[in-house]
Amino acid sequence: MKSSVVSSKNLIRLQSAISRSFLQHSSKPISQTPFFIPIFPTNTINLYNQRYQNLQIQIRSNSSSIMSSSAFKPEQAGLPPALPLPSPLLTKFKIGICQLAVTPDKERNIQHARKAIEEAAQKGAQLVVLPEIWNSPYSNDSFPVYAEDIDAGHDASPSTAMLSEVSSRLKITVVGGSIPERCGDKLYNTCCVFGTDGNLKAKHRKIHLFDIDIPGKITFMESKTLTAGETPTIVDTDVGRIGVGICYDIRFQELAMIYASRGAHLLCYPGAFNMTTGPLHWELLQRARAVDNQLYVATCSPARDAGAGYVAWGHSTLVGPFGEVLATTEHDEDIIIAEIDYSILEQRRANLPLAKQRRGDLYQLVDIRRVGAH
């Protein structure tokens, strides 16, 4: 025999239904039909109500138990789980961000970049960042002409040879912006990272190609000449673990999240946003990537040249882990020198413990490369 639980509202509905049944089967007019209301004993009503209340308490208890056991599972929010921040050789240092004017003269661009790196180092920078496509005009026509065979090095790649020499001589880390790279019959938009010993520590090929069409504003298709890279790039240096992206890569939060899950302290994005998307999105995206992942973000743009075929927005910037703009410039040539303090990362993550609050029961970030390595 199953037991029933009757609430006060259900009891009233039951009484009304019984009354209607009597009225429907009565042969007398409604006005002459006695109105029948069934009477339930008080102790029966109390019993039903008590059982109903007990059931409601049990349901709330079970619901609370389910939530507490399944809701906050941060260890399952990433696959594999996120790595802790490593301990870098330097926890506090100066970064130099070199916003450079780019000309059609490749040799001039190389020597100009060298002088900017040297100036930043003289001002105390131990990490220097260059712009996207700093040795060449930014155009599909120019990419094949200015492209270099980075793997061959030396004479085949004078731009990276300069970066290697200057980083070794000045004992600094250089995130070398990006240049067009030739590899076999393919062209890439490639960023090279050099360590204090002058050795190439990492090479990032732009993963997300800049193919956009905003009628009446800007149309550009990198895919006409360039091939997309296939690998997220994160590198350990004397100035911390750095995740690298190039310009359009910054729009894809998944890439930044993967870098954060691999223990990055800093994300570097050499980029050349344009006069249409730059005013709206450039700073917004930098701050979003920083505050979402609670790390530093550094960007470096070419200086603006209103007479160029592609006009860069400029505004190279350093953003802190709370989304705060720590240093920035306008659109002319400039060198930003600013301080990075990695101890603030732990402080900000203690202020907002996002890693402990992620809902592994509801969503999951899958780092495919790390999963494959396991």
N, C-alpha and C positions, 0 to 999 in steps of 0.2 A: 504494500500500500504506500503510494507516494503522498508525502505531506504537502499541503498547499500553504502559501503565504499570501495573505490578503492585506493590502494597504488600506488606509482610510478612503482614498480616492476610489480604489477598486471596489470597496464595500458599497460606496454610494452608487457606482455604476451598476452593481449587481442588484441593488434594491430597485433602481429605476427600471431595469430590464424585467424584473418580476412583475412590477406594477403594470408595465405596458402589456405584458402577456395576459394578465387578468382582464385588462380593458379590451384587448383584441378579441377575446373569446366570450365576452359578455354580450347577451342579447338585448340589454337595455341601453338606451341612449347614454352617452358619456355623462350627461348632466344628472342621470338617475343612477349611475353606477357608483357603488361605494368605492372609494379610493383605498386600495390595500397597500400597506407598507409593512413588509416583513420585519420582525423584530428579532435581532440576534442577542443572545445573552451577553451581558457585559464581560463576563469572564472569558467568553469565546473571542470577542473582539480584542481584548487585551492580549490573549494568547497569540492570535494572528499578528498583531502589531509587534509583539516582542520578538517573534520568530523573524519577522521582516527586518527589524532593526538589527538583529544578530547577523542576518545574512548580509546586510549592507556593510557592517563592520568587517565581516570576513572578506568581502569583495575588496574593500579598501586596503585591507591588510595584505591580501595576495597581490594587488596591483603595486603597492609600495615595495613588496619583496621582489617582484619582477623587475621594477625599475632599478632598484639598488643593485641587483645582480647583473643587469645587462647594460645599463646606460653608460657609465663612464669606464670605457675600456681603451684608454689611450694607447696601450701597448699593441692593440689590434688596428689602430687607425692608419698605420703604415706597414707596408709589406715589402721588404723586411722592416722591423721597427727602426725608428730614427736613431741615428748615431749621436752620441754626446759630442759636445764641442771639444775639439782637441786643444792641447796647450801649445800655442805658437811660441817661437823664440822671442818674438816681440809682442807685448800686449798693448803697448802704447807707442805710436810713431806718427810721423807726418806723411801725408799723401800729397803728391803733386799731380794736378790734372791740367794737361796742356791743350788748350783750345787753339788750334793752329789754322792759319790761312793756307789753303791748298791752291797750287797753280798747275798749269800744264807742264811745267819744267820739273821733271822727276828728280834730277840731281839736286836742284834747288830745294825741293820738298824734303829730301833726305837730310841735307845739311841743316836745314831750318829745324827739323825735328830733333836732330842731334843737339843743337844749341839750346833748344827748349828743355830737353832732358837735363842737360848740364846745369842750366839755370835753376831748375827745380831742385836738383840735388844740392846745389850751393846754398839754397834756402832751407835745407834740412830734410828734404823729402827722401824717404827710404823706399817708397813705392811711387812709381810714376806711371800714369796712364795716358795713352795717346788716342786720337779720334779714329772713327771708322773711315776707311779709304783715305788715308792721309798722304799717300804718295802719288795719287792719281785723281784726275777729275772723276766725279761720281756720274758715270754714264755707261750704258751698255756698249757704246762704241769704244770707250776708253779701256774697259776691263781687259779685253784680249791684248791690247797694245802694251799695257803697263804690268801685266801679270808676270809673276816670278815663280821659279821652281824652288820653293822653300827647302824641300828635302835635299836638293843638290847643293844649296848654300853657296857661300862665297860669291863669285862673279855671277852665278845664276840667280842670286837673290841679294842684291846690294842693300836693300832695305833691311832685311833681317840680319845681314852681316853687320850693319851699323848698330842695330839694337843689341846684338851679342857683344860687340866690342865695348860699347858705352856702359852696359850693365856690369860687365866684368871690371872695367877700369874704375868705375865709381862705386862698386860694391853695393848696388841697389837692385831691387826687383822691378822689372818693367813689364807692364801689360801693354803690348805694342800695338794698340788700336787694331786696325785691320788693313790688309792690302789684298789686291786680287792675286790669287794663287793659281798657278798652272800645274796640273798633275795629270800626265798623259794627255788625253784629248778633252779633259774636263777643266772647268774653271770654278773656283770657289772664292767666297768672301771669308778671309781667314785671319784670325787673331793669334799671335804668338806670345807666349809668356816666357820671359828669360829670368833666370835666377841670378844671384849675386856673383856666381862664378862664370856667368856668360853663357851657360848652357841652356838650350831650349828645354823648358820643363813641360810645356803643354802647347798644343795647337788646336784651336777651336774653329771649326768650319760652321758658318752661319746655318743654323738648322731650319729656321723659318724664313723663306725668301719673301722679299718685299714686292708682292704683286697686288697692287691696289688700283682702283679706278673710281675717282670721285669726279663726276662730270662737271666741267667748268672750273675745276680746281687743280687736280693733279692725277696723272696716270703714269704708272711706272711698273714695269714687269722685269724684275731681276731674273726670272726664270728663262728669259730669252737667251741669256748668255751664261748664267751661273747655275751650278748644281747645288742642291741642298746637302748640308752635312748630315751625318747619321748618329752623332755621338754627343751627349751632354759632356761638358768638360769641367772638371773640378781638380784643383791642383794645390798641393801643399807647398808653401813658400816660407821664407824667413818672416814674412809679415802676415802669416795666417793662411787658413784654407780658403781659397778663392774659387767661386763659381763664375764661369765666363759665358756671356751671351753677347750677341752683336745686334744692335738696333732693334729690328722687328722682333727678335727673340724676347724682348722685354714684355711684349703684349701677352705672352703665354705664361700664366701664373703657375701652370703645372711644372714647367722647367725650373722656376725659382723654388718651388716647393720641394722638388727632388734635390736640388742643391742644399737646401736647408736640412733635409732629412739625412744628407750625407755629412753634415757637420760643418757647413760653410760659415765663416765669420763675415765674409764680404762678397757681394756680387758686383762684378764690373761689366758694364755695358758700353763699349764704344758705340756711338750711334750718330746718325745724321737725320734727325727728324726734320720735316720740311715746314714751310710757312703755313700750310693748311692744318696739319695734325699737331705740329709743335706747340702752338699756343694753348690748345685744348688738352693734350694728352701727355706731353713729355714729362712735366713735373708730377702730374697725377699718377702716372704709371710707376715712376721711381718711388714715390712715397708709398704707393700701394704694395709694391714688392717688398719694401723695407718693413712696413708695419705688420703686414700679414705674416712675415717669416721671422720678425724680430732680429734683424741683422742690418749691417751697413750696405748701402748701395751707392756706387760711384759710377757716374756717366761722363763721357767725354765726346764732344761734338766738334766738327770743323767750325771755324769761324764763318760768319755769313759773308757771302759774296753775291751782291745783288745782280751782278752781271753774268753769273754762271748759269749754265743750263739747268742745274739743280741747285736751289737755294736752301742752305741749311738754316735751321732755326737757332742753333747755338745753345746758350744757357747750360753749359756743363755744370754738374752739380754733385755734391756729396750729401747724402741723406742718412740720418741716424736711425737706430732701431725702434724709435717711437714715432717714426714718420716725420721727424723734424728736419728741415733744411738747414744743414750746418754751414754750407758754403756754396756759393753759386756765382756765376758771372753773367754778363749780358751777351751780346752777339759778336762783339769784336774779339780779336786775338787777346788772349789773357792766359795767365798761369795761376791756378788756385793752389794755395798751400793751406792745408787744414789738418787737424789732429784726429786720429782714430784711437779710441780707447776701448779695447775689447772687454774690459771688466764691466762696462756698462751693459753689455749683452746679458750677463747673468742677472744684473740688477733689474733690467726691464722685463726679463722673463719671470723674475720673482714677483714683480708688480702685477703682471698679467700672465698667469700660469697657463697659457694656452695649451702647452704640450700635455699638461695633466688633465685638461678638460675636453680633449678631442673625443668624439663619439665613435669609437671603433665598432659599435654595434650598428651604426647607421651609414657610415661611409669609410672608404679606405683609399689611400694613395698607394699605387703599386709602382715601385721602381723596377721596371722590367729588367734592366741590366743587372741590378743587384740580386734579383730573384734568380736570374739565370746563372749567376756566379755561385749560388748556393745549391 
